[in-house]
Amino acid sequence: MILRTDGIVLRTHRMSESSKVAVLYTAELGKVKATAKGARRPKSKFGASLEPFTEGTYVIYHREGRDLQTLSEGDILRPFEGVKSDFDRLIHASAIVELTDHVAVDEGPNPALYRALQEALSCLERLPGDRSETAFWLFQVHAAEALGYRPSLDRCAGCGEPCRQRRTRFSPRAGGVTCENCGEEGAVSLRAETVRFLARLQSSGAETAVGLDAPETIRGEVRQALRTFVEYHTEDRRPLRSLHFKDQVSITM
């Protein structure tokens, strides 16, 4: 079957002197691995359509049950060049596509996850480098929802009552914030300000998220809450290499 679908390049690697393997997250098929013959040649017909983070329209020769499909064409829709313009943007763009690669099911389409990926890269292009992590948080929130794990942030995930205390607990197992009565061991303690910021992220698209700025006092809590929530519900605790690299660079500077 020949299929034309929009997709975003998650990563590529060399297959031979002239060809490469591309891993795409597509609107029609979900995550797809495909060979791109001749893609490493200087005058390849694929041009820059297989550069990481690029959104394009791709023609795939698809056979059910095959691990590696064949890519025959690629036309750029959005290159997302802005995400490569400085170190912080590049790191968080890498984290977004790496997390997509971790949580996406091979050839299991999820339109909401595709939109979350589009929105996060679009947001990242417009954010200043020192706030680029906001785009990664936006992706974590919406990716969790796309996978069926929308965290409860306005009411206790245990009893359903409003949480009005100055500090609250955030429990991945319970499914969001919990009140004092429903709190459990191992839950993350959050300021009310952190919960409000997470709720705003949850209701934001790329346009709105560009205007969000988490104060330094809550960034650590936002980071911890989202990381533990995504890890718990995807059962994937592999560290993201891009963020590990960023941490290593920060240590040496």
N, C-alpha and C positions, 0 to 999 in steps of 0.2 A: 504494500500500500504506500502511495506517495502522499505525504501530508505536509501542508504548509502551515506553520504556526509561529506565533510570536514567542520569543524566549529571551532570557538573560543569561549571559555567560558567567558561570560560577568559577570555572578553572579550565585550564588546558594542560596537556603534557605531550611531550614528543612521542611519536610512534615510530617514525623512521626518518631518514634524511630529508624527505620531502613532505611528510604527512604528520598530522597530530590528532590526538583524541581530545574532543571538547565535551565538557560536562555542562549542560544547559538546564535551566529551570524554565519549562515551557508552559504556556497557557493551556494547551490541549492535552499534553501527555504527562505533565509533572516533570520530574527529573529524568533526563535522558543523557546517556553516554553515546557518542557517535564519532566515527572516524571522519576526518576531513582530509581527503586525499589531495596532495599538492599544496596544502595550506601553509607549508613552511617555505615555499618557493618565493623569491622576491616579487614576482608578478602574479601571485596567486589570485584566482577569481574571488576568493573570500575577502581580500583586502584586509581592512581592520575590523571586520564584523565578528571576529573571534577573539578580540581583545577582552580581558577580564572586565566585568561590570557593564559591558555593552548590551543594550537591548536591540534586538533585530528581528527580522522575519526570516525564518529558516525553512528550507525544504529538506525533509527527511524521508529517506527510503526506510520504511518501518516494517519490521517483521515481528509478529507476536512471539514472545518467548525468547527472543534473542537478546543477549546482554549488551551487545555493541551494535548500534544501528549505523546507517550511512548518511552522512550529510552531503548534500549536493550543491546547495546555494545558501548564501547569507547576505541580507541587505540590512544596513544599519537604520534603525528607527531613532534611537537616542544613544549617543556614545557615553553619556554621563562623564564627560571629560573633567568637569569641575571637581569630581571626587578624587582626582589624582593630583590636584593643584598644590597640596601641602601634605606633610607627613601625617598629621592627625586625621585628616579626611581619608587619606589612603588607608591608614590602619583600620579605621572604623568601617570603611567600605569593605575591606578584606574580612573583617569580623562578621559583617552582615551576610556576605555570600558564603563564608565558611559555616556559619550557623545554619543557613538554608541547606547547605550540602549535608550537614549532620542530621537535620530533622526531617528532610523531605524523603518521601517514599519513592523508590524507582518506579517510574511510569504510573504514578498514582496522582492524577490531576487534582489540584486544590486551588480553585480560582482566588479564594480569599488570601492564601499564602502568596500567590503571584502578585496580587495587588499590594500586599504588605511590603514585598520586596521592591516593587516600583516606587511606592510612597517613600520608603526609607532612603533609597538612593536619590530621589528627587529632593527630599528634605536636606540630605547631606550636601548636595551641590550648593545650596543656598545658605548654609550655616557657616559662620566664621569658624576657623580651625579650632579655637579654644572651646567651642561649644559643640563640636562634631559628635561627641558621645550621645547627645540628645537623639540623633538619628538612629543610633544603635539601640537605645532604649525604646524608641518608637517601634522599631522592628520587633524587639523582644515581646512587647505588649501585644502587638497585633498578630504576630506569628503564633503566640500562645492561644489567642482567641481563634485564629484560623484552624488550629489543631484541636479545638474543642475545649480549651481550658481558660475561659475568661475569668480572671480573678475578681472576686467580690470586693469592692473598695468603699462602698457607701454604707453597707450594713454588715453585721457579724455573719461570717460564713457558717457559723454553727447554729445560732438561734434566730437570726434574721433581724435582731434589734439594731437600731442605729448605734454606731460607735462614736461617743462624744468625748472620751477621755483625751487628755493632752498627749499621752503616749499610748499606742495600741500595739497589738501583736499581729504579725503577718505570718500565716501558716500555709505553706504550700500544700500540705496534706489536707487541711480543712477547705482550702480553695480561696483564701484571701484573708482579709483582716478579721480578727476575733476580739470579742469583748473580754473583760477580766474573768468572767465566769466560764467562758468557753476556751480560754487560752490554754495552750498545751506546751509541754517541754520541747525545746528545740525551735520554737517559733522566733522569728526575727522581731526585735523591738524597733518600732518606728515612731517618729514624731508625727503629730497630726498634719504638719506642713508637708511631710514626705508623702503621706497618703493622699493629700489634696493634689500634689504634683502628679502622682501616678494616675489619679482619676482624670486629670486634664490630658495627660498623654493618651489615655485609653479612648478618650472622645475626640482626639485630634487626628487630622490628616496632615499631609506634608505642609500645606499652607499655614495652618494654625501652629504646628509644632515648631516652625521656624521662629516664632515669637516667644517660645517658652525658654526660660533660663532658670535652671535649678541653682539656688544659692550653694556656695561651697559647703555650708553646714549640713546639707542633706544629701549631697552627691554620693557619699559612701553608703548611706542607707538605701538609696535608689538602686545603686549598683548591686548591693548584696541581695536585696529583695527580689529583683528580677532574675539574677543569676540562679538563686536557689529555687525559684518558682519554675523556671524553664527546665533546669536540670531534673527536678523531681518529676515533672509531668512527662518529659520526653524520655526519662530513664537514660539520659546520655550525660555522663559527667566528664567527657573528654574535654580537656582544656582547649580553648581556641588558640591556635599557634600565633595568630596575628596579635592578640592581646598580650600573650606571653612575651612576644618579641618587643612590644611597646614597653612592658615593664622592665625588661632587661636593658633596653636603651636608656630608660629613665634612671636606672641604678648607676649606669656608667657615666651619666652626664653630671 
